[in-house]
């Protein structure tokens, strides 16, 4: 949950005659650059903070004056390392454990508890993403919550992804050691039960809880998601609080749209109370829990394919907010009875009921009728649905194409991705295995198979599939990168380094902006930056 750095007036720009003077024009240009590349919004009233941040970043990056640093960063292709260092000076994590405790109660009782009840023994998997996790207090709070739910989640495959743009914050998060300030509004049992004191007022999180969380660098503006490659697909819950409020509106809307595509049907998005946007209301159903509003991705399989869908939500009507009793040790073990959220009702539309075709579906208004004749289904039609996160429609189109005789690899692969992004991994794996029987030498199918195994936690099977991939296609860059990642997770740092170095060698054959094969949009430069950061972290 990063906040823009609110720095003292000591960093204000100097007199025009001073050596390191920054003009309003230069600050304006740099503000636009930061908004474009990092999503961070620095209006003119916050230029003092922006200038203080870039001055300190310039020193770390080795520039003798700040203006030269700005000009260099703005005119050249900025590297991931430079973005990380900028983020460290322009953002600061202001967070603590169980921040906004009511949010965690809703996650426990109304989201996870209900999800467990609905799925039963059918699909005992849960995938959660803390986007903008800062120094880790939020994802670790979620991990503790899952631990406290005890037998309810026994034998479940639980995965928590935590990402941020600030490499320094991620390093602290991965260490899992915190000062007393991080527990400033936390019940005593939380710290006593899940942390051990390490002296000098510092506390380290329990290893079994720490292992539940996977930390990774991710730039919400530049990086690819949803993707099997970085585990941002088929998610049940995304928590991104107090992040979007610092983005320029256009980028905030784009991020929300991509979050929508990352979630399975029935999945949830939690954003800050001041971050509600038209985009969230348009795509999701807003659910009012009395003192908090959260967003659910509803099933779209019954919606007309070509209908214009508008979410016309009013502000939540005020209802008495139940007082939340203090969280006590063991309280999270037995979730309270599920009450369910209250759907926020749409306000009447002008002219509703007059003329043709306004149909109310929950909080969605579908305007019609659609008079345009449907166009013939093609692969591009299915791909367009997929890229918009309309996985049900994409699946229907692809299955229709297959029935009509389209049995090529790209159709099968896209259908597998569509199933995987809905969390239907076993179906995807079965389809891949059937396709491999027909074409045993297609390395792309084996790579997709490895990705599914990795998501299921079947790492040995994933490694075997990746070795098969590299036997069939020795120059496949992502194969070396993913295999290096798996080996690193298993503690084989030397082997992982060899695979990473091979990937870097192969990347030298690509131009910086070339999109890598089977990468879902990742460029050669982006992967090069990621690998170099990972190799740096091994030293």
C-alpha positions as CSV (number, residue, x, y, z in Angstrom):
1,X,0.0,0.0,0.0
2,X,2.4,2.7,-1.1
3,X,1.9,6.4,-0.5
4,X,3.5,9.1,-2.5
5,X,6.4,10.4,-0.5
6,X,5.4,13.5,1.4
7,X,8.8,15.1,2.0
8,X,9.8,18.3,3.8
9,X,10.1,21.7,2.1
10,X,13.9,21.3,2.4
11,X,13.9,19.7,-1.0
12,X,12.3,22.7,-2.8
13,X,14.0,23.8,-5.9
14,X,16.7,26.4,-5.7
15,X,17.1,29.9,-7.1
16,X,17.3,30.0,-11.0
17,X,20.9,31.0,-10.6
18,X,21.9,28.0,-8.6
19,X,23.8,25.1,-10.2
20,X,21.2,22.5,-9.7
21,X,18.0,24.5,-10.4
22,X,15.0,22.6,-11.8
23,X,12.5,24.7,-13.8
24,X,8.8,24.2,-13.7
25,X,9.0,23.1,-17.3
26,X,11.5,20.3,-16.5
27,X,9.5,19.2,-13.4
28,X,6.3,19.2,-15.5
29,X,7.9,17.0,-18.2
30,X,9.3,14.6,-15.5
31,X,5.9,14.4,-13.8
32,X,4.3,13.3,-17.1
33,X,7.1,10.8,-17.6
34,X,6.6,9.3,-14.1
35,X,2.9,9.1,-14.7
36,X,3.4,7.2,-18.0
37,X,6.1,4.8,-16.9
38,X,5.1,4.2,-13.2
39,X,1.5,5.4,-13.0
40,X,2.4,7.8,-10.2
41,X,0.5,11.1,-10.3
42,X,2.4,14.1,-9.0
43,X,0.2,17.2,-9.6
44,X,1.9,20.6,-9.3
45,X,1.0,21.0,-5.6
46,X,3.2,17.9,-5.0
47,X,6.2,19.0,-7.1
48,X,8.2,19.7,-4.0
49,X,7.9,16.0,-3.0
50,X,8.7,15.0,-6.6
51,X,11.8,17.2,-6.7
52,X,13.1,15.9,-3.3
53,X,12.6,12.3,-4.5
54,X,14.4,12.8,-7.8
55,X,17.3,14.7,-6.2
56,X,18.0,11.7,-3.8
57,X,17.5,9.2,-6.7
58,X,19.9,11.1,-8.9
59,X,22.6,10.8,-6.2
60,X,22.0,7.0,-5.9
61,X,22.1,6.7,-9.7
62,X,25.5,8.4,-9.9
63,X,24.5,11.8,-11.5
64,X,26.3,14.9,-10.5
65,X,23.3,17.1,-11.0
66,X,19.5,16.4,-11.0
67,X,18.6,18.0,-14.3
68,X,21.0,15.6,-16.1
69,X,19.4,12.7,-14.4
70,X,15.9,13.8,-15.5
71,X,17.0,14.3,-19.1
72,X,18.8,11.0,-19.2
73,X,15.9,9.0,-17.8
74,X,13.4,10.7,-20.0
75,X,15.3,10.4,-23.2
76,X,16.6,6.8,-23.0
77,X,14.9,3.5,-22.4
78,X,14.7,3.4,-18.7
79,X,15.8,0.1,-17.1
80,X,13.9,-1.9,-14.5
81,X,16.8,-1.2,-12.0
82,X,16.3,2.5,-12.6
83,X,12.6,2.2,-12.1
84,X,13.1,0.3,-8.9
85,X,15.5,3.0,-7.5
86,X,13.1,5.8,-8.5
87,X,10.3,3.9,-6.8
88,X,12.3,3.7,-3.6
89,X,12.7,7.5,-3.5
90,X,9.2,8.4,-4.8
91,X,7.0,6.1,-2.7
92,X,7.0,5.0,0.9
93,X,5.1,2.2,2.5
94,X,2.7,3.5,5.2
95,X,1.1,0.3,6.5
96,X,0.8,-2.0,9.4
97,X,-0.7,-5.4,10.3
98,X,-4.4,-5.8,10.1
99,X,-4.8,-2.3,8.8
100,X,-8.6,-1.6,8.5
101,X,-9.5,-4.6,10.6
102,X,-13.1,-4.7,9.2
103,X,-11.7,-5.5,5.8
104,X,-10.1,-8.6,7.1
105,X,-13.3,-9.7,8.9
106,X,-15.2,-9.4,5.6
107,X,-12.4,-11.4,3.8
108,X,-12.7,-14.1,6.4
109,X,-16.5,-14.3,6.8
110,X,-18.0,-13.2,3.5
111,X,-15.4,-14.0,0.9
112,X,-13.2,-17.0,2.0
113,X,-15.8,-18.6,4.3
114,X,-18.5,-18.4,1.6
115,X,-16.0,-19.6,-1.1
116,X,-15.2,-22.7,1.0
117,X,-18.8,-23.5,1.5
118,X,-19.6,-23.2,-2.2
119,X,-16.7,-25.3,-3.5
120,X,-16.9,-28.0,-0.9
121,X,-14.5,-30.8,-2.1
122,X,-14.8,-29.9,-5.8
123,X,-12.0,-27.4,-6.2
124,X,-9.9,-26.9,-3.1
125,X,-7.7,-24.2,-4.4
126,X,-7.5,-20.5,-3.5
127,X,-5.3,-17.9,-5.1
128,X,-4.9,-14.4,-3.6
129,X,-2.9,-11.4,-4.9
130,X,-1.8,-8.5,-2.7
131,X,-1.0,-5.9,-5.4
132,X,1.1,-3.0,-4.1
133,X,2.1,-5.0,-1.0
134,X,4.8,-2.5,0.2
135,X,6.8,-4.1,3.1
136,X,4.5,-7.1,3.4
137,X,2.2,-6.4,6.4
138,X,-0.9,-6.9,4.3
139,X,-0.1,-10.3,2.7
140,X,1.2,-11.6,5.9
141,X,-2.0,-10.5,7.6
142,X,-3.9,-12.5,5.1
143,X,-1.6,-15.5,5.7
144,X,-2.3,-15.3,9.4
145,X,-6.0,-15.1,8.7
146,X,-5.8,-18.3,6.7
147,X,-3.8,-20.1,9.4
148,X,-6.4,-19.0,12.0
149,X,-9.2,-20.6,9.9
150,X,-7.7,-24.0,10.8
151,X,-9.5,-27.1,9.7
152,X,-11.8,-25.2,7.4
153,X,-8.8,-24.9,5.0
154,X,-7.2,-28.2,5.7
155,X,-5.9,-29.9,2.5
156,X,-6.5,-26.7,0.4
157,X,-3.9,-25.5,-2.1
158,X,-3.4,-21.9,-0.9
159,X,-1.3,-19.4,-2.8
160,X,-0.7,-15.7,-1.9
161,X,1.2,-13.6,-4.4
162,X,2.5,-10.2,-3.1
163,X,3.9,-7.7,-5.6
164,X,5.3,-4.2,-5.5
165,X,7.4,-1.8,-7.7
166,X,9.7,-0.9,-4.8
167,X,12.5,-3.4,-4.6
168,X,13.6,-2.2,-1.2
169,X,10.2,-2.7,0.3
170,X,10.1,-6.2,-1.3
171,X,13.4,-7.1,0.2
172,X,12.2,-6.1,3.7
173,X,9.0,-8.0,3.1
174,X,10.8,-11.2,2.1
175,X,12.9,-11.0,5.3
176,X,9.8,-10.9,7.4
177,X,11.2,-8.9,10.3
178,X,9.3,-5.9,11.7
179,X,9.6,-3.3,14.4
180,X,6.9,-2.5,17.0
181,X,5.5,0.3,14.8
182,X,4.1,-2.4,12.4
183,X,1.9,-3.8,15.2
184,X,0.5,-0.4,16.4
185,X,-3.2,-1.5,15.9
186,X,-2.8,-5.2,16.3
187,X,-4.1,-7.5,19.0
188,X,-1.4,-8.8,21.3
189,X,-2.1,-12.5,20.4
190,X,-1.3,-11.7,16.8
191,X,2.3,-10.8,17.6
192,X,2.7,-13.4,20.4
193,X,1.4,-16.4,18.3
194,X,2.9,-15.7,14.9
195,X,6.2,-13.8,15.6
196,X,9.3,-14.4,17.6
197,X,11.2,-11.6,19.2
198,X,14.7,-11.1,17.9
199,X,15.9,-8.4,20.2
200,X,16.0,-4.7,20.0
201,X,12.3,-4.4,19.5
202,X,12.2,-6.5,16.3
203,X,10.0,-9.5,15.6
204,X,10.3,-12.2,12.9
205,X,7.2,-13.9,11.4
206,X,6.8,-17.6,11.8
207,X,8.4,-19.6,9.0
208,X,5.3,-21.6,8.1
209,X,3.3,-18.4,7.7
210,X,6.1,-16.8,5.8
211,X,6.2,-19.6,3.3
212,X,2.6,-19.0,2.3
213,X,3.5,-15.8,0.6
214,X,5.4,-15.4,-2.7
215,X,6.9,-12.0,-3.2
216,X,7.7,-10.6,-6.6
217,X,8.4,-7.4,-8.4
218,X,5.6,-6.3,-10.7
219,X,5.0,-2.9,-12.3
220,X,1.2,-2.5,-12.6
221,X,1.7,-0.1,-15.6
222,X,4.3,-1.9,-17.7
223,X,4.2,-5.6,-16.8
224,X,2.0,-8.3,-18.3
225,X,-1.0,-9.6,-16.4
226,X,-3.0,-11.8,-16.3
227,X,-0.3,-14.4,-17.2
228,X,0.6,-17.9,-16.3
229,X,4.2,-16.7,-16.4
230,X,3.9,-14.6,-13.2
231,X,1.0,-16.3,-11.5
232,X,-1.5,-13.5,-12.0
233,X,-4.2,-15.6,-13.6
234,X,-7.2,-17.5,-12.2
235,X,-7.2,-15.5,-9.0
236,X,-10.0,-15.6,-6.4
237,X,-9.2,-12.4,-4.6
238,X,-7.1,-9.3,-5.5
239,X,-6.4,-6.8,-2.7
240,X,-5.1,-3.4,-4.0
241,X,-5.8,-0.8,-1.4
242,X,-4.5,2.8,-1.5
243,X,-2.6,2.2,-4.7
244,X,-4.9,3.4,-7.5
245,X,-5.5,6.7,-5.8
246,X,-2.0,7.8,-6.8
247,X,-2.4,6.8,-10.4
248,X,-3.5,9.1,-13.2
249,X,-7.2,8.2,-13.9
250,X,-6.6,6.7,-17.3
251,X,-4.0,4.2,-15.9
252,X,-6.1,3.4,-12.9
253,X,-9.0,2.4,-15.2
254,X,-6.6,0.3,-17.3
255,X,-5.3,-1.5,-14.1
256,X,-8.9,-2.2,-12.9
257,X,-9.8,-3.7,-16.3
258,X,-6.7,-6.0,-16.2
259,X,-7.6,-7.0,-12.6
260,X,-11.0,-8.0,-13.9
261,X,-9.3,-10.3,-16.4
262,X,-7.1,-11.8,-13.7
263,X,-10.1,-13.0,-11.6
264,X,-12.1,-16.1,-12.0
265,X,-15.9,-15.7,-12.2
266,X,-17.1,-15.1,-8.6
267,X,-13.7,-13.6,-7.7
268,X,-13.4,-10.4,-5.7
269,X,-11.5,-7.1,-6.0
270,X,-10.9,-5.0,-2.9
271,X,-9.7,-1.4,-3.4
272,X,-9.6,1.6,-1.0
273,X,-12.8,3.4,-0.1
274,X,-11.7,6.5,-2.0
275,X,-10.6,4.5,-5.1
276,X,-14.1,3.5,-6.3
277,X,-14.2,4.3,-10.0
278,X,-16.6,4.1,-12.9
279,X,-14.4,1.4,-14.4
280,X,-14.8,-0.8,-11.2
281,X,-18.6,-0.2,-11.2
282,X,-18.9,-0.9,-15.0
283,X,-17.1,-4.2,-14.8
284,X,-17.9,-5.5,-11.4
285,X,-21.0,-5.9,-9.2
286,X,-20.5,-3.6,-6.1
287,X,-21.5,-5.4,-2.9
288,X,-22.3,-3.3,0.2
289,X,-21.3,-4.9,3.5
290,X,-22.7,-2.0,5.5
291,X,-19.5,-0.2,6.2
292,X,-17.4,-1.3,3.2
293,X,-18.0,-1.8,-0.5
294,X,-16.2,-4.5,-2.4
295,X,-16.4,-5.7,-6.0
296,X,-17.3,-9.1,-7.4
297,X,-16.8,-10.5,-10.8
298,X,-20.1,-12.1,-11.8
299,X,-20.7,-14.8,-14.3
300,X,-21.3,-13.4,-17.8
301,X,-22.3,-16.7,-19.5
302,X,-25.9,-15.6,-19.7
303,X,-25.3,-12.1,-21.1
304,X,-25.9,-11.5,-24.8
305,X,-22.6,-11.5,-26.6
306,X,-23.0,-8.2,-28.3
307,X,-25.0,-6.4,-25.7
308,X,-23.8,-3.1,-24.3
309,X,-23.4,-3.6,-20.5
310,X,-23.6,-0.6,-18.2
311,X,-23.4,-0.7,-14.5
312,X,-25.4,2.2,-13.1
313,X,-24.8,2.0,-9.4
314,X,-25.8,4.5,-6.9
315,X,-23.8,5.3,-3.8
316,X,-24.5,2.7,-1.1
317,X,-27.5,3.5,1.0
318,X,-26.6,4.2,4.6
319,X,-27.3,1.4,7.0
320,X,-26.3,1.0,10.6
321,X,-22.7,-0.2,10.7
322,X,-22.4,-3.2,13.0
323,X,-19.7,-2.6,15.6
324,X,-16.9,-5.0,15.1
325,X,-15.8,-6.8,18.3
326,X,-12.1,-6.8,18.9
327,X,-10.3,-9.8,17.3
328,X,-9.2,-12.2,19.9
329,X,-6.9,-15.2,19.7
330,X,-8.7,-18.1,18.1
331,X,-11.6,-15.9,17.0
332,X,-10.7,-16.4,13.3
333,X,-11.0,-20.2,13.8
334,X,-14.8,-20.3,13.5
335,X,-16.1,-17.7,11.0
336,X,-19.3,-16.1,11.9
337,X,-22.5,-17.1,10.1
338,X,-22.5,-16.0,6.5
339,X,-24.8,-13.0,6.0
340,X,-23.8,-12.2,2.5
341,X,-23.3,-8.8,1.1
342,X,-26.1,-6.6,0.0
343,X,-26.1,-5.8,-3.7
344,X,-26.2,-2.1,-4.3
345,X,-29.3,-1.4,-6.3
346,X,-29.1,0.6,-9.5
347,X,-30.8,3.9,-9.7
348,X,-33.6,4.1,-12.3
349,X,-32.4,5.1,-15.8
350,X,-33.9,7.9,-17.6
351,X,-36.6,6.5,-19.8
352,X,-36.4,3.1,-18.3
353,X,-39.4,1.1,-19.3
354,X,-40.2,3.4,-22.1
355,X,-39.4,2.1,-25.6
356,X,-37.4,-1.0,-26.3
357,X,-35.2,-3.3,-24.5
358,X,-33.9,-2.2,-21.1
359,X,-33.4,-5.4,-19.1
360,X,-32.2,-5.2,-15.4
361,X,-30.0,-8.1,-14.3
362,X,-28.9,-7.7,-10.7
363,X,-26.9,-4.4,-10.8
364,X,-26.3,-4.5,-14.5
365,X,-28.4,-2.8,-17.1
366,X,-28.3,-4.4,-20.5
367,X,-29.5,-2.1,-23.2
368,X,-30.8,-3.5,-26.4
369,X,-32.1,-5.0,-28.5
370,X,-29.1,-5.8,-30.6
371,X,-30.1,-5.6,-34.2
372,X,-26.7,-6.1,-35.8
373,X,-26.4,-9.5,-37.4
374,X,-23.7,-11.6,-35.7
375,X,-20.4,-11.9,-37.6
376,X,-19.0,-15.4,-38.4
377,X,-16.9,-16.8,-35.6
378,X,-13.2,-16.8,-36.2
379,X,-10.1,-17.4,-34.2
380,X,-9.6,-13.6,-33.9
381,X,-13.1,-13.3,-32.4
382,X,-12.2,-15.8,-29.7
383,X,-8.9,-14.0,-29.1
384,X,-10.7,-10.7,-28.8
385,X,-13.0,-12.1,-26.1
386,X,-9.9,-13.6,-24.3
387,X,-8.0,-10.3,-24.3
388,X,-11.0,-8.6,-22.8
389,X,-11.3,-11.2,-20.0
390,X,-14.5,-12.6,-21.4
391,X,-13.4,-16.2,-20.9
392,X,-16.8,-17.8,-21.1
393,X,-17.4,-16.2,-24.4
394,X,-13.9,-17.1,-25.6
395,X,-14.4,-20.7,-24.6
396,X,-17.7,-21.0,-26.4
397,X,-16.3,-19.5,-29.6
398,X,-13.2,-21.8,-29.5
399,X,-15.3,-24.9,-28.9
400,X,-17.6,-24.0,-31.8
401,X,-14.5,-23.5,-34.0
402,X,-13.2,-26.9,-32.9
403,X,-16.5,-28.6,-33.7
404,X,-16.4,-26.9,-37.1
405,X,-13.0,-28.5,-37.8
406,X,-10.4,-26.0,-36.4
407,X,-8.0,-28.4,-34.6
408,X,-4.8,-26.4,-35.1
409,X,-2.4,-25.9,-32.2
410,X,-3.1,-22.2,-31.7
411,X,-6.9,-22.9,-31.2
412,X,-6.1,-25.6,-28.7
413,X,-3.5,-23.5,-26.9
414,X,-5.9,-20.5,-26.5
415,X,-8.7,-22.8,-25.2
416,X,-6.2,-24.2,-22.6
417,X,-5.3,-20.6,-21.6
418,X,-9.0,-19.7,-21.4
419,X,-9.7,-22.7,-19.1
420,X,-6.6,-22.0,-17.0
421,X,-7.6,-18.4,-16.5
422,X,-11.0,-19.7,-15.2
423,X,-9.2,-21.9,-12.7
424,X,-10.1,-25.1,-14.5
425,X,-6.6,-26.6,-14.6
426,X,-7.6,-30.3,-14.8
427,X,-9.7,-29.6,-17.9
428,X,-6.9,-27.6,-19.4
429,X,-4.3,-30.4,-18.7
430,X,-6.6,-33.1,-20.2
431,X,-7.0,-31.0,-23.3
432,X,-3.2,-30.5,-23.6
433,X,-2.5,-34.2,-23.1
434,X,-4.9,-35.0,-25.9
435,X,-3.3,-32.5,-28.2
436,X,0.2,-33.8,-27.4
437,X,-0.9,-37.3,-28.5
438,X,-1.6,-35.8,-31.9
439,X,1.6,-33.7,-32.0
440,X,4.3,-34.9,-29.6
441,X,6.9,-32.5,-31.0
442,X,5.0,-29.2,-30.4
443,X,7.2,-27.6,-27.7
444,X,4.5,-24.9,-27.1
445,X,2.1,-27.6,-25.8
446,X,4.7,-29.0,-23.5
447,X,5.5,-25.5,-22.2
448,X,1.8,-24.9,-21.5
449,X,1.7,-28.2,-19.7
450,X,4.6,-27.2,-17.6
451,X,2.9,-23.9,-16.7
452,X,-0.2,-25.8,-15.5
453,X,1.8,-28.2,-13.4
454,X,3.6,-25.2,-11.8
455,X,0.3,-23.6,-10.9
456,X,-0.9,-26.8,-9.4
457,X,2.2,-27.0,-7.3
458,X,3.4,-30.1,-9.1
459,X,7.0,-28.9,-9.4
460,X,8.6,-32.2,-10.3
461,X,6.2,-32.7,-13.2
462,X,6.8,-29.1,-14.3
463,X,10.6,-29.6,-14.4
464,X,10.2,-32.8,-16.5
465,X,7.9,-31.0,-19.0
466,X,10.4,-28.0,-19.2
467,X,13.3,-30.4,-19.9
468,X,11.2,-31.8,-22.7
469,X,10.5,-28.3,-24.0
470,X,14.2,-27.5,-24.2
471,X,15.0,-30.8,-25.9
472,X,12.5,-30.0,-28.6
473,X,13.4,-26.3,-28.8
474,X,16.9,-25.6,-27.4
475,X,16.6,-21.8,-28.1
476,X,13.4,-21.2,-26.3
477,X,14.2,-18.3,-23.9
478,X,11.2,-18.7,-21.5
479,X,12.0,-22.3,-21.0
480,X,15.4,-21.5,-19.5
481,X,13.9,-18.6,-17.4
482,X,11.0,-20.6,-15.9
483,X,13.2,-23.7,-15.2
484,X,15.7,-21.3,-13.5
485,X,12.9,-20.0,-11.4
486,X,11.8,-23.5,-10.4
487,X,15.3,-24.5,-9.5
488,X,15.8,-21.3,-7.4
489,X,12.6,-22.1,-5.5
490,X,14.0,-25.5,-4.7
491,X,17.2,-24.0,-3.3
492,X,19.4,-25.0,-6.3
493,X,20.9,-21.5,-6.8
494,X,23.9,-22.6,-8.8
495,X,21.8,-24.6,-11.3
496,X,19.3,-21.7,-11.5
497,X,22.1,-19.2,-12.3
498,X,23.2,-21.4,-15.2
499,X,19.7,-21.4,-16.7
500,X,19.3,-17.6,-16.2
501,X,22.7,-16.9,-17.8
502,X,21.7,-19.1,-20.8
503,X,18.4,-17.1,-21.1
504,X,20.4,-13.8,-21.1
505,X,22.7,-15.1,-23.8
506,X,19.7,-16.0,-26.0
507,X,18.0,-12.7,-25.3
508,X,21.0,-10.9,-27.0
509,X,19.6,-12.2,-30.3
510,X,16.4,-10.1,-29.8
511,X,15.9,-6.4,-30.2
512,X,14.8,-4.6,-27.0
513,X,11.1,-4.3,-27.9
514,X,10.7,-7.7,-29.6
515,X,7.8,-9.6,-28.0
516,X,9.1,-13.1,-26.9
517,X,7.4,-16.2,-28.3
518,X,4.7,-17.6,-26.0
519,X,5.2,-14.8,-23.5
520,X,1.7,-13.2,-23.6
521,X,3.3,-9.9,-24.5
522,X,6.6,-9.7,-22.6
523,X,9.4,-7.9,-24.4
524,X,13.0,-9.0,-24.5
525,X,14.1,-6.0,-22.6
526,X,11.6,-6.6,-19.8
527,X,12.7,-10.2,-19.3
528,X,16.4,-9.2,-19.4
529,X,15.7,-6.7,-16.6
530,X,14.0,-9.3,-14.5
531,X,16.7,-11.9,-14.9
532,X,19.5,-9.3,-14.1
533,X,17.6,-8.3,-11.0
534,X,17.3,-12.0,-9.9
535,X,21.0,-12.7,-10.6
536,X,21.8,-9.6,-8.6
537,X,19.8,-10.9,-5.7
538,X,21.7,-14.2,-5.7
539,X,25.0,-12.4,-4.9
